[in-house]
């Protein structure tokens, strides 16, 4: 029914309500259709039609604004992710997810180049269901992504399978087919004009992507490029910081090592300047290194710390001498103490199996300081020994000329001739005169560290070794050990004869005579290269030694009895002679002496107390009978 006075105002208000409520596009057409059904005048219908068209324009504009607002919100959110997160995977996953959401595609993914492999790989995927597609690797220049990377421009295809603008490969096509993708758009990730990756969105149905969608994906790609660049910058910064920290640690360690080395140098130098001995240096180095230090001489004898079997260290010492550095030996460190090519000893470090370079250099520096000390000691000892050797030569040449003067000279030189000394007389076993100088040097090293004296005298080398207070050293054992060690030091066999311990110039000269006779007796017996004492050889020394010192033998054998008789007026020597002359019979001896048998027994008990319980043993009794006969023949 026609209403000539009907107005378009209600329809216009309805259109405004639809705009305000965000109604669908088809709802706007219903307003004009309703007006026609009511029979509105043509002018009113024309006005409503024009208003509907305008409302649809406004509706489209509002929808674009809303979409743009959503896109901007997504971009701002992405920017926020970039600012808040340092996890590259999280940021890239958020970008790909937003690309899929904003474009409304089935999937979205991002590929990055693998410089090591020379291809590209799937870095992040969202919405993908195909394992084959997710693990797809693309050669450079292949597929839609290769076209994007080569041209640095976005490309979109409504149907990937039929698009011939890019290079298809069986591997890529198989992955795309397995995922079921049809429409694909790819945009480059640009950084300084260089493509560093490609961002994709794809549908499983044909689709044409609008310019706005391309622009949106390019914006997200720009954020992804920023995220990658930021991650690379952070990685570079972390690497630079790590290198800087490592360099700082190295500088600090070097500085600490230098400072420690300076302190060690100052400490060791101070010890040397203060006249410290080898044990003092060993203790200082042990404190610096936090271990235990032992110093051995050239023969393996300990100068400081615990000794170690020389045989066990021989290989390590040889390696240290060859390399000129310390070497590890099991849980120990060994360093040869050298003066040029001359081996002065060995330094051993225990308790520090893991020795760094700085401490190893400190250990080696300590061996140099030890070598310096040993050289100084050797030089001083050699100088002192030369001066003392002159004293020893005068003592052996003319002991009766001025015994008081000799004793005083010795005291000034640190040699107390009034205290007991053991006289050792040595010679090369082969008798070569050329070897005597080497033997003299070996004697000095043998006495090194003691107050002993050595000198060349009468084609032999004489050693005057002090007898320590309370010592029970046996001259026989001392001579044997001296022969062995002098042989090691000299490098050839050495024969050593020892006199009895003596004190005072005259007694020492007499002891030297005994040593010479013992040396000659050893030579006659074919025992060259051995050591023995005059007391051990007994009458054989008198019989075989050149010179046949009868008085010396008688005095050494019967001395305690002669002294007792002279002091007490007794007849112990006469009683002993009668006892032996009577074949050991007490009855016949008492008749010979014209005394009671008990008197003979008491006198023999006194003989035993003075000579020892073995006086009546065969070997000892033979010496006593020979001494008694020689005394009788000499008019004693």
C-alpha positions in Angstrom: 0.0 0.0 0.0 1.4 3.4 -1.0 1.9 6.0 1.6 2.7 9.3 -0.1 3.8 11.0 3.1 6.1 8.1 4.3 9.6 9.3 5.4 13.0 7.6 5.0 14.1 8.5 8.6 13.3 5.1 10.2 15.3 3.3 7.5 18.2 5.7 8.1 18.1 5.1 11.8 18.2 1.4 11.2 21.2 1.7 9.0 23.0 3.7 11.7 22.1 1.0 14.3 23.6 -1.7 12.0 26.8 0.3 11.6 27.0 0.8 15.4 26.5 -2.9 16.1 29.0 -4.0 13.4 26.4 -6.1 11.6 27.2 -8.2 8.5 27.1 -6.7 5.0 24.0 -8.6 4.0 22.0 -7.1 6.8 22.2 -3.6 5.2 20.4 -4.9 2.0 17.5 -6.0 4.2 16.6 -2.3 5.0 16.0 -1.4 1.4 14.1 -4.7 0.8 11.7 -4.0 3.7 11.0 -0.4 2.4 10.0 -1.9 -1.0 7.7 -4.4 0.7 6.0 -1.6 2.5 5.4 0.2 -0.8 7.5 3.3 0.0 7.5 6.0 -2.6 10.3 6.0 -5.2 11.9 9.1 -3.8 12.1 7.4 -0.4 13.5 4.2 -1.9 16.1 6.2 -3.8 17.1 8.0 -0.6 17.3 4.7 1.3 19.3 3.1 -1.5 21.8 6.0 -1.5 22.0 5.8 2.3 22.6 2.0 2.2 25.5 2.5 -0.3 27.0 5.1 2.0 26.5 2.9 5.0 28.3 0.0 3.3 31.2 2.3 2.5 31.4 3.4 6.1 31.1 -0.3 7.1 33.9 -1.3 4.9 36.1 1.5 6.2 35.4 0.6 9.8 36.3 -3.1 9.0 39.5 -2.0 7.4 40.3 0.2 10.4 39.6 -2.7 12.8 41.8 -5.0 10.7 44.5 -2.4 10.6 44.1 -1.9 14.4 44.5 -5.6 14.9 47.6 -5.7 12.6 49.1 -2.7 14.5 48.3 -4.4 17.8 50.0 -7.5 16.6 53.1 -5.5 15.4 53.2 -3.7 18.7 53.0 -7.0 20.5 55.8 -8.4 18.4 57.8 -5.3 19.1 57.1 -5.9 22.8 58.3 -9.4 22.5 61.5 -8.2 20.9 62.1 -5.8 23.8 61.1 -8.2 26.6 62.5 -11.5 25.4 66.1 -12.6 24.9 65.0 -16.0 23.6 65.2 -16.0 19.8 63.0 -19.2 19.5 60.2 -17.6 21.5 60.2 -14.4 19.4 60.3 -16.2 16.1 57.5 -18.6 17.2 55.3 -15.6 18.2 56.0 -13.8 14.8 55.1 -16.9 12.8 52.0 -17.6 14.9 50.8 -14.0 14.5 51.4 -14.1 10.7 49.1 -17.2 10.5 46.5 -15.6 12.7 46.4 -12.2 11.0 46.4 -13.5 7.5 44.0 -16.3 8.5 46.1 -19.0 6.7 46.4 -22.7 7.5 50.1 -22.5 8.1 53.0 -20.1 8.5 56.7 -20.8 8.6 60.1 -19.2 8.5 63.3 -20.5 6.7 66.9 -19.5 7.4 70.1 -20.2 5.5 72.5 -22.8 6.8 76.0 -21.4 5.9 77.7 -24.6 6.9 75.5 -26.9 4.8 75.0 -24.4 2.0 71.2 -24.6 2.0 68.2 -23.4 3.9 66.1 -25.2 6.6 62.8 -24.8 8.4 63.5 -22.7 11.5 60.0 -22.3 12.8 56.6 -23.7 11.7 53.0 -23.1 12.9 50.0 -25.1 11.9 52.1 -27.7 10.1 51.1 -31.4 10.4 53.7 -33.0 8.1 57.0 -34.2 9.5 58.4 -34.3 6.0 57.5 -30.7 5.5 58.8 -29.6 8.9 62.2 -31.2 8.2 62.4 -30.0 4.6 65.8 -28.5 3.5 65.9 -26.4 0.4 68.9 -25.8 -1.9 69.6 -22.1 -2.5 67.5 -20.8 -5.4 64.9 -23.6 -5.4 61.2 -23.1 -4.9 59.3 -20.0 -4.1 61.6 -19.2 -1.3 64.6 -19.3 -3.6 62.9 -16.8 -5.9 62.2 -14.5 -2.9 65.8 -14.8 -1.7 67.3 -14.1 -5.1 65.1 -11.1 -5.9 64.7 -9.7 -2.3 61.0 -9.2 -3.2 57.8 -10.8 -1.9 56.1 -13.3 -4.1 52.7 -14.9 -3.8 51.1 -17.8 -5.8 47.4 -18.8 -5.7 48.4 -22.3 -6.7 52.0 -23.4 -6.0 51.7 -26.7 -8.0 50.9 -24.9 -11.3 53.0 -21.8 -10.9 56.1 -21.9 -13.3 57.8 -18.7 -12.1 60.2 -20.6 -9.8 62.2 -23.7 -10.0 60.3 -26.8 -8.8 62.3 -29.8 -7.3 61.1 -33.2 -6.3 62.0 -32.8 -2.7 60.2 -29.5 -2.3 57.1 -30.5 -4.2 56.9 -33.7 -2.1 57.0 -31.7 1.1 54.4 -29.2 -0.1 52.2 -32.1 -1.3 52.5 -33.9 2.0 51.5 -30.8 3.9 48.6 -30.2 1.3 49.5 -26.6 0.6 48.2 -24.7 -2.4 48.4 -20.9 -2.0 51.7 -19.6 -0.7 53.1 -16.2 0.0 56.7 -15.5 0.9 58.4 -12.2 1.9 62.1 -11.6 2.5 63.8 -10.9 5.9 66.0 -8.0 5.0 68.9 -6.7 7.0 71.1 -4.0 5.4 69.8 -5.0 1.9 70.8 -8.6 2.4 68.2 -11.4 2.6 68.8 -13.4 5.8 65.6 -15.5 5.6 62.1 -15.9 4.3 58.7 -15.7 6.1 55.8 -17.7 4.6 52.1 -18.0 5.0 50.2 -20.7 3.2 46.6 -22.1 2.7 45.5 -25.6 1.7 43.0 -24.0 -0.8 43.5 -21.6 -3.7 43.7 -18.0 -2.6 44.8 -14.6 -3.9 46.7 -12.5 -1.3 45.9 -8.8 -1.2 48.5 -6.0 -1.1 47.5 -5.3 2.5 48.3 -8.9 3.5 51.6 -8.7 1.7 52.4 -5.5 3.5 51.5 -7.0 6.8 53.6 -10.1 6.3 56.5 -7.8 5.2 56.1 -5.9 8.5 56.3 -9.1 10.5 59.3 -10.2 8.4 61.0 -6.9 9.3 60.4 -7.7 13.0 61.8 -11.2 12.5 64.9 -9.7 10.8 65.4 -7.4 13.8 65.0 -10.3 16.2 67.7 -12.3 14.3 70.0 -9.3 14.2 69.5 -8.7 17.9 70.1 -12.3 18.7 73.3 -12.2 16.6 74.4 -9.0 18.3 73.7 -10.5 21.7 75.6 -13.6 20.7 78.5 -11.5 19.5 78.4 -9.4 22.6 78.4 -12.5 24.8 81.2 -14.0 22.9 83.1 -10.7 23.1 82.4 -10.5 26.8 83.5 -14.1 27.2 86.7 -13.4 25.4 87.2 -10.2 27.4 86.6 -12.1 30.6 89.0 -14.8 29.5 91.6 -12.2 28.6 91.1 -10.5 31.9 91.5 -13.8 33.7 94.6 -14.5 31.7 96.0 -11.0 32.5 95.1 -11.5 36.2 96.7 -14.9 36.2 99.8 -13.6 34.4 100.0 -10.7 36.8 99.6 -12.9 39.8 102.2 -15.3 38.4 104.6 -12.4 37.8 104.0 -11.0 41.2 104.5 -14.4 42.8 107.6 -15.0 40.7 109.0 -11.6 41.9 108.2 -12.5 45.5 109.8 -15.9 45.1 112.9 -14.4 43.4 113.2 -11.8 46.1 112.9 -14.4 48.8 115.4 -16.8 47.2 117.8 -14.0 46.5 117.6 -12.8 50.1 118.4 -16.4 51.2 121.5 -16.5 49.0 122.7 -13.1 50.2 122.2 -14.1 53.8 124.4 -17.1 53.3 121.6 -19.7 53.6 122.2 -23.3 53.2 120.5 -25.8 50.8 117.9 -26.9 53.5 116.9 -23.3 53.9 116.2 -22.9 50.2 114.4 -26.3 50.1 112.1 -25.2 53.0 111.4 -21.8 51.3 110.5 -23.5 47.9 108.3 -26.1 49.7 106.4 -23.2 51.3 106.0 -21.4 48.0 104.8 -24.4 46.1 102.8 -26.1 48.8 104.7 -29.4 48.5 107.6 -31.3 49.9 111.1 -30.6 48.5 114.1 -32.9 48.7 117.6 -32.1 47.4 120.0 -34.9 46.6 123.7 -34.6 45.8 125.3 -36.0 42.6 125.5 -39.5 44.3 121.8 -39.4 45.4 122.7 -38.7 49.1 120.2 -36.3 50.7 121.2 -32.7 51.3 117.7 -31.7 52.4 114.3 -33.4 52.9 113.5 -37.1 52.5 115.8 -39.1 50.3 114.7 -41.2 47.4 116.3 -44.2 45.8 118.7 -42.9 43.2 117.9 -45.8 40.9 114.2 -44.9 40.8 115.0 -41.3 39.7 117.9 -42.1 37.3 115.7 -42.0 34.2 113.9 -38.8 35.2 117.2 -37.1 36.1 118.6 -38.1 32.7 115.5 -36.7 30.9 115.7 -33.4 32.9 119.4 -33.0 32.1 118.7 -33.6 28.4 115.7 -31.2 28.2 117.2 -28.6 30.6 113.8 -28.5 32.3 111.9 -30.3 35.1 110.1 -33.5 34.2 107.2 -35.3 35.8 108.0 -38.7 37.4 104.8 -40.4 38.6 103.4 -38.2 41.3 106.7 -36.3 41.6 108.5 -33.6 39.7 112.3 -34.0 39.2 114.7 -31.2 38.2 118.5 -31.8 37.6 120.6 -29.2 39.5 123.1 -28.2 36.8 126.1 -25.9 36.4 126.6 -26.0 32.7 127.0 -29.7 31.9 128.1 -30.5 35.4 125.4 -32.3 37.4 125.6 -31.1 41.0 122.5 -32.9 42.3 118.7 -33.3 41.9 115.7 -31.5 43.3 112.5 -33.5 43.9 109.0 -32.0 44.5 106.4 -34.2 46.1 102.7 -33.5 46.8 102.1 -31.4 43.6 101.4 -33.8 40.8 99.5 -31.1 38.8 102.0 -28.3 38.4 101.1 -25.3 36.2 103.6 -23.4 34.1 104.2 -20.7 36.6 104.9 -23.0 39.5 107.0 -25.2 37.2 109.2 -22.3 36.3 109.4 -21.4 40.0 110.6 -25.0 40.7 113.2 -24.7 38.0 114.3 -21.4 39.2 114.8 -22.9 42.7 117.1 -25.5 41.1 119.2 -22.8 39.6 119.5 -21.1 43.0 120.4 -24.4 44.5 123.1 -24.9 41.9 124.5 -21.5 42.7 124.6 -22.4 46.4 126.3 -25.7 45.7 128.8 -24.0 43.5 129.6 -21.4 46.1 129.9 -24.1 48.7 132.2 -26.2 46.5 134.3 -23.1 45.6 134.7 -22.2 49.3 135.3 -25.8 50.2 138.0 -26.2 47.5 139.7 -23.0 48.6 139.6 -24.0 52.3 140.7 -27.5 51.4 143.8 -26.2 49.5 144.8 -24.2 52.6 144.1 -27.1 54.9 145.8 -29.4 52.5 149.0 -27.5 53.1 148.5 -28.0 56.8 147.9 -31.7 56.2 151.1 -31.9 54.1 153.2 -30.3 56.9 151.5 -32.5 59.5 152.5 -35.7 57.6 156.0 -34.5 56.6 157.3 -33.2 60.0 154.8 -33.8 62.9 157.4 -33.4 65.6 158.9 -30.1 64.3 156.2 -27.9 65.9 153.2 -29.8 67.1 151.8 -26.8 69.0 152.1 -24.6 65.9 150.4 -27.2 63.8 147.5 -27.5 66.2 147.2 -23.7 66.4 147.2 -23.4 62.5 144.6 -26.1 62.3 142.4 -24.3 64.8 142.5 -21.1 62.8 141.5 -23.1 59.7 138.6 -24.8 61.5 140.5 -28.1 61.9 140.8 -29.3 65.5 143.8 -31.6 65.5 143.3 -32.3 69.2 140.1 -34.2 68.5 140.1 -37.7 67.1 140.3 -38.1 63.4 140.4 -41.1 61.1 143.2 -41.1 58.5 142.3 -42.6 55.2 145.0 -43.2 52.5 143.6 -43.8 49.0 145.1 -44.5 45.6 143.7 -45.5 42.2 143.4 -49.2 42.0 145.3 -49.3 38.7 148.1 -47.2 40.1 147.9 -44.6 37.2 149.4 -41.3 38.2 147.1 -39.5 35.8 144.1 -40.6 37.8 145.4 -39.2 41.1 144.1 -35.6 40.3 140.6 -37.0 39.7 140.8 -39.0 42.9 141.8 -35.8 44.7 138.7 -34.0 43.4 136.6 -37.0 44.4 138.1 -36.8 47.9 137.1 -33.2 48.2 133.5 -34.1 47.2 133.6 -37.0 49.6 134.4 -34.6 52.5 132.1 -31.9 51.2 129.9 -30.6 54.0 132.2 -32.0 56.8 135.2 -30.4 58.5 137.5 -33.0 57.0 140.7 -32.3 55.0 142.2 -34.0 52.0 145.5 -33.5 50.1 147.8 -35.3 47.7 150.8 -36.6 49.5 153.5 -39.1 48.5 151.7 -40.4 45.4 148.5 -41.0 47.5 145.5 -39.0 48.5 145.1 -38.6 52.2 141.8 -37.8 53.9 141.5 -36.6 57.5 137.9 -37.3 58.6 136.8 -36.1 62.0 135.3 -38.8 64.3 132.0 -37.6 65.7 131.7 -37.5 69.5 130.4 -40.7 70.8 130.6 -42.3 67.4 131.2 -46.1 67.2 132.3 -46.1 63.5 134.5 -49.0 62.7 137.6 -48.0 60.7 137.3 -51.2 58.7 133.7 -50.3 57.6 134.5 -46.7 57.0 137.4 -47.7 54.8 135.2 -50.1 52.8 132.4 -47.4 52.3 135.0 -44.8 51.4 136.5 -47.1 48.7 133.0 -47.6 47.2 132.0 -43.9 47.2 135.3 -42.6 46.0 135.1 -45.0 43.2 131.6 -43.7 42.2 132.9 -40.1 42.4 136.1 -40.7 40.6 134.8 -43.1 38.0 137.4 -45.9 38.6 138.2 -48.4 41.4 139.9 -46.9 44.4 141.9 -48.7 47.2 141.6 -47.2 50.7 143.7 -48.1 53.8 142.7 -46.7 57.2 144.8 -46.1 60.2 143.4 -46.1 63.8 141.5 -43.1 65.1 144.1 -40.6 66.5 144.4 -37.1 68.0 147.3 -34.8 67.9 150.0 -34.3 65.2 152.3 -37.2 66.2 149.5 -39.7 66.6 147.9 -38.6 63.4 151.2 -39.0 61.5 151.5 -42.5 63.1 148.0 -43.4 62.0 148.9 -42.2 58.5 151.8 -44.6 58.5 149.4 -47.4 59.4 147.1 -46.4 56.6 150.0 -46.5 54.1 151.1 -50.0 55.3 147.5 -51.2 55.1 147.3 -49.8 51.5 150.5 -51.6 50.5 149.3 -54.8 52.1 146.0 -54.7 50.2 148.0 -54.3 47.0 150.2 -57.3 47.8 147.1 -59.4 48.7 145.6 -58.6 45.3 142.7 -56.6 47.0 143.2 -53.4 45.0 139.9 -51.5 44.7 138.9 -52.5 48.3 139.0 -50.8 51.6 140.5 -52.1 54.9 142.0 -50.9 58.2 145.4 -51.6 59.7 143.7 -53.0 62.8 141.7 -55.6 60.6 144.9 -56.7 58.8 146.8 -57.0 62.0 150.2 -58.8 61.7 149.6 -59.3 58.0 150.0 -55.5 57.6 153.4 -55.8 59.3 154.5 -58.8 57.2 153.2 -57.5 53.8 153.5 -53.8 54.2 156.6 -52.0 53.1 158.7 -50.7 56.0 157.7 -53.4 58.5 156.8 -51.1 61.4 157.5 -53.5 64.2 157.2 -50.9 67.0 153.9 -49.7 65.5 152.6 -53.3 65.4 153.8 -54.1 69.0 152.3 -50.9 70.3 149.0 -51.5 68.6 148.7 -55.1 69.8 150.2 -54.9 73.3 149.7 -51.2 74.0 147.0 -51.6 76.8 149.1 -54.2 78.7 152.3 -52.2 78.4 150.6 -49.1 79.6 149.0 -51.0 82.5 152.4 -52.5 83.6 154.1 -49.2 83.4 151.4 -47.5 85.4 150.9 -50.2 88.1 154.2 -52.0 88.1 152.5 -55.3 87.3 153.8 -58.1 85.0 150.8 -58.7 82.7 153.0 -58.9 79.5 155.5 -61.4 81.2 152.6 -63.5 82.4 151.0 -63.6 79.0 154.3 -64.6 77.4 154.8 -67.4 80.0 151.2 -68.6 79.4 151.7 -68.9 75.6 155.2 -70.4 76.1 153.8 -73.1 78.3 151.2 -74.0 75.7 148.3 -72.5 77.6 148.9 -74.5 80.8 148.2 -72.6 84.0 150.2 -75.1 86.1 153.4 -74.8 84.0 152.9 -71.0 83.8 152.8 -70.6 87.6 156.0 -72.7 87.9 157.6 -70.5 85.2 156.6 -67.4 87.0 157.1 -68.7 90.6 153.7 -67.6 91.7 150.5 -69.3 92.9 148.1 -70.5 90.1 145.4 -68.1 91.4 147.8 -65.3 90.7 148.2 -66.4 87.1 144.4 -66.7 86.8 143.9 -63.1 88.2 146.5 -61.7 85.8 144.9 -63.4 82.8 141.5 -62.0 83.9 143.0 -58.5 83.8 144.5 -59.2 80.3 141.0 -60.2 79.1 139.6 -57.0 80.6 142.2 -54.9 78.8 142.3 -56.7 75.4 138.8 -58.1 75.1 137.3 -61.6 75.4 138.7 -62.7 72.1 142.3 -62.4 73.2 142.7 -66.2 73.4 141.0 -66.9 70.0 143.4 -68.4 67.4 143.7 -65.4 65.2 144.0 -62.9 68.0 146.4 -65.1 70.0 148.6 -65.5 66.9 148.9 -61.7 66.7 149.6 -61.5 70.4 152.3 -64.2 70.3 153.9 -62.5 67.3 153.9 -59.1 69.1 155.4 -60.7 72.2 158.2 -62.4 70.2 159.0 -59.1 68.3 159.1 -57.3 71.6 161.4 -59.8 73.1 163.7 -59.7 70.1 163.7 -55.9 70.3 164.9 -56.1 73.9 161.5 -55.3 75.5 
